[in-house]
Amino acid sequence: MTAHSSAPDTESATTESPADGQAPTGQTPATGQAPQAEISISDASQLCHQVIDQVERAVVGKREALELVLTGIIAGGHVLLEDFPGLGKTLAARSFAQALGLDFRRAQFTPDLLPSDLTGSYVFDQKRAEFDFRPGPLFTGLLLADEINRTPPKTQAALLEAMQERQVTVEGQTHKLPRPFHVLATANPIETEGTYPLPEAQLDRFLMRLQFGYPQPDEEWDVLSRRILRRQEDQTVDAVLDPTKLMQIQDAAEDVFFHPAVGQYAIAITAETRRDQQLLVGASPRGSLALLTCARAYALIQNRSYVTPQDIKALAVGTLGHRVTVRPELWMSNVTGEKVIAGLLDRIEVPSEYQPER
């Protein structure tokens, strides 16, 4: 029995955008039609590793984290990078856009950013005596929402429709976003003054929440050495894919098989979050769906046509940690959703090995 699941859901927002609601150059228009050509899982996996190799030219020593970011993109979702400043979050987003062949926009989220600064607005054309829609930064292939927790909830909410429905509504008119469309958002976890924590509904729109962490000393020296040899601050990577090829790989992930026992294992993990005494609110069924969807994309990157229980374990923290709420009395004890998820994985029986059905 084969089961399928679907995806769950330039330096500022005032950067120049394509005119008159057209898709940016190099992007596939929002026709709603999936690409017709097919690609094998083996070929898709090879291309994915080439993408990661290119991004690693810029972001040093974070291959495992980069694989997880790419997993979220292949799964058709959006990724929140929450980590300390200076660890390569912005660089990773820009490098992924280049390697994936996607048009790139960066929106710097600030307290005075308005929803129309993201979605675009209607501007009166005096020559034709008509209003024309001028698209905002959302009309792109990959949007970097930089420091998303620094803008008020009203502007944060402007992303909700775009992230979930791949469209924006301005003055009652709906405008489709180009395909593919992905958001990589960054957040700084240490500065709380002048910030607006993302509400649960907004967090739930992100397929994964990830951290890069500090590099090892040899990795940090590698960063410095590359900067010395490069003789300049800017760096670029080569394009491996284009929008059409990326959508073909995303379609290939839909063919990855998962055994019912693996699906039940994922459900057991999310169900355990609803019983854990450290959590006030557990993960919803959307968490189970996100876990399975990411697992299929992750298996594809690993050049497998089926999902294993180890894939589920590898992705549980990134896909479920931000979908649970820790009890307030434990906040001062440094208890986080990620730590709770990592702990409960040890309490759940892992399914035995199996032969995937053909």
Number of C-alpha atoms within 10 A of each C-alpha: 9 12 12 13 13 15 22 22 17 14 11 19 26 17 14 13 21 16 13 11 18 19 22 20 12 14 21 22 16 18 10 10 9 13 15 10 10 13 16 16 21 16 14 23 23 15 19 26 17 17 26 23 18 21 28 18 16 21 20 18 19 18 15 10 14 21 18 22 28 23 28 29 27 29 26 24 27 27 25 26 23 20 20 18 13 9 16 19 24 19 17 22 25 25 26 28 25 23 22 26 23 29 22 22 28 25 24 18 25 19 14 11 20 18 20 17 21 24 23 23 18 15 11 12 11 8 6 8 8 11 12 15 19 18 27 24 27 32 31 27 27 28 24 30 27 24 20 26 25 24 22 21 17 11 21 23 15 19 22 19 13 21 22 15 12 21 21 24 15 15 8 7 8 10 19 19 26 24 25 23 26 26 24 27 25 26 22 17 14 10 11 11 7 12 18 15 18 18 12 12 11 15 17 24 21 25 31 29 27 21 16 18 13 15 15 10 9 10 15 13 13 15 17 12 11 14 15 11 8 11 8 9 7 9 12 14 18 17 18 20 20 19 20 20 19 24 22 19 26 24 21 23 31 19 19 22 21 23 19 12 16 21 19 13 20 23 19 16 24 25 17 17 25 16 12 15 12 19 20 14 16 22 23 17 12 18 26 24 21 27 30 28 27 35 31 31 33 28 24 30 26 20 18 17 22 23 24 23 19 14 20 25 20 15 20 26 23 26 30 29 25 24 27 24 17 21 15 12 9 12 10 7 8 8 16 18 23 20 12 20 24 17 12 14 17 10 10 12 10 17 13 9 9 10 7 14 10 8
